[in-house]
Amino acid sequence: LLSTATSQFEIGGLTRGTQYDAIDVTGTATLAGSVQLNFSNNFQSTITSDQTFTLINAAALAGSFVNAANGVQLGTLDGFGSFQVNYGASSAFAANSLVLSNFIPVPEPSTWALLGIGAVVVLLNLRRRKL
């Protein structure tokens, strides 16, 4: 990949190559540029944090992505959450693979609204006790 490349992967299910994008390289895959993630098929509503997705398998990996070093959380472009990006020699998975793990969803607006309402109720009760 060139330093100006953008590699975009869609995740729409658990089946590698048909429900989520995947690349197999028989030689060395040289990573560069940036990597982007998007959900498809409404999969963001059923994914769990323990599921992993192997996006790239190669005989060896070299280089790195500008926006996603090994071990960092990378948010999806559609804003539904983030994945831990794993690749290279210090990866928790195979050193020759790019693997997404530890999905963290972004709370839905209704969750934030309930949290806000709860905080207001607690503050009002505390204020009432002081009076």
HUZI-V30236 format. One record per residue. RES is the residue in one small letter. SS is DSSP state (A for helix, B for strand, O for the rest). Layout:
# HUZI-V30236
RES|SS  RES|SS
This chain:
# HUZI-V30236
l|O  l|O  s|O  t|O  a|O  t|B  s|B  q|B  f|B  e|B  i|B  g|O  g|O  l|O  t|O  r|B  g|O  t|O  q|O  y|B  d|O  a|O  i|B  d|B  v|B  t|B  g|B  t|B  a|B  t|B  l|B  a|O  g|O  s|B  v|B  q|B  l|B  n|B  f|B  s|O  n|O  n|O  f|A  q|A  s|A  t|O  i|O  t|O  s|O  d|O  q|O  t|O  f|B  t|B  l|B  i|B  n|B  a|B  a|B  a|B  l|B  a|B  g|B  s|O  f|O  v|O  n|O  a|O  a|O  n|O  g|O  v|O  q|B  l|B  g|B  t|O  l|O  d|O  g|O  f|O  g|B  s|B  f|B  q|B  v|B  n|B  y|O  g|O  a|O  s|O  s|O  a|O  f|O  a|O  a|O  n|O  s|B  l|B  v|B  l|B  s|B  n|B  f|B  i|B  p|B  v|O  p|O  e|O  p|A  s|A  t|A  w|A  a|A  l|A  l|A  g|A  i|A  g|A  a|A  v|A  v|A  v|A  l|A  l|A  n|A  l|A  r|A  r|A  r|A  k|A  l|O
